[in-house]
Amino acid sequence: MTETDIFKALADPTRRQMLERLSAGERNATELREGLAMSQPAISQHLAVLRSAGLIEEEKSGRQMRYRIKPDGLAPVVDWLARYRAFWPERVDRLKTLLREMDQ
């Protein structure tokens, strides 16, 4: 799993909505599908993308698969963002200075 895989997985609004639902706790595919105009096979494909990106994990419970957020799934993205964290304050300060100069 790389940052690219994670960003590709998160690019889809349906997958982001599924992750949002999983942030409230474990769900099965039927529960994740509620309210979405989507077939069960399409939901399964979205789950496969999230799983291959390392964002969710699954566990069999009886005849059902239960899905939950993988705790370290977003770690590569957090690391990627950390590399740029120091960059942005300087840029924002420069922009503020430029805007002040333009106002004068």
C-alpha positions in Angstrom: 0.0 0.0 0.0 1.4 3.4 -1.1 0.1 6.9 -0.8 -0.9 6.7 -4.4 -3.1 3.6 -3.7 -4.7 5.3 -0.8 -5.4 8.5 -2.7 -6.9 6.6 -5.6 -9.1 4.7 -3.1 -10.2 7.9 -1.4 -10.8 9.7 -4.7 -14.2 8.0 -5.1 -17.1 9.6 -3.1 -18.8 6.3 -2.5 -15.6 4.8 -0.9 -15.3 7.9 1.3 -18.9 7.5 2.4 -18.2 3.9 3.2 -15.2 4.8 5.3 -17.3 7.5 7.1 -19.9 4.8 8.0 -17.1 2.5 9.2 -15.7 5.3 11.4 -18.8 4.8 13.6 -18.0 1.1 13.9 -18.0 -2.3 12.3 -20.5 -3.0 9.5 -21.4 -5.7 7.0 -21.7 -5.1 3.2 -25.5 -4.8 3.4 -25.3 -2.1 6.1 -22.7 -0.2 4.1 -25.0 -0.4 1.0 -28.0 1.2 2.8 -29.1 4.4 1.1 -26.8 3.9 -1.9 -28.3 3.2 -5.3 -25.8 0.5 -6.0 -25.7 -3.3 -6.5 -24.2 -5.6 -4.1 -21.4 -6.6 -6.6 -20.5 -2.9 -6.9 -20.3 -2.5 -3.2 -18.0 -5.6 -3.1 -15.8 -4.0 -5.7 -15.5 -0.8 -3.6 -14.7 -2.9 -0.5 -12.0 -4.7 -2.5 -10.4 -1.4 -3.4 -10.5 -0.1 0.2 -9.0 -3.4 1.4 -6.2 -3.5 -1.2 -5.3 0.1 -0.3 -5.0 -1.1 3.3 -7.8 1.2 4.6 -10.1 -1.5 5.9 -9.9 -5.1 7.2 -12.5 -7.8 7.2 -13.4 -10.6 9.6 -15.9 -13.4 9.0 -18.6 -13.6 11.6 -20.9 -16.6 11.0 -22.0 -16.3 7.4 -21.3 -12.6 7.1 -18.1 -10.6 6.5 -17.7 -7.7 8.9 -15.6 -4.7 7.8 -13.8 -2.1 10.0 -11.3 0.6 9.5 -7.7 -0.6 9.6 -6.1 1.5 12.4 -2.8 2.2 10.6 -4.4 2.4 7.1 -3.9 6.2 6.7 -0.4 6.2 8.2 1.3 6.6 4.8 -0.9 9.6 4.0 -0.2 11.2 7.4 3.5 10.7 6.8 3.2 12.2 3.4 1.4 15.3 4.8 4.0 15.7 7.5 6.7 16.2 4.9 4.7 19.3 3.7 3.6 20.6 7.0 6.5 23.0 7.4 6.2 24.2 3.8 2.6 25.7 4.1 3.0 28.2 7.0 5.8 30.0 5.1 3.7 30.1 1.9 0.7 31.4 3.8 2.8 34.1 5.4 4.1 35.1 2.0 0.5 35.3 0.7 -0.6 37.4 3.6 2.3 39.8 3.0 1.5 40.0 -0.7 -2.2 40.6 -0.1 -1.4 43.4 2.4 0.9 45.0 -0.1 -1.8 44.8 -2.8 -4.3 46.5 -0.5 -2.0 49.5 0.1 
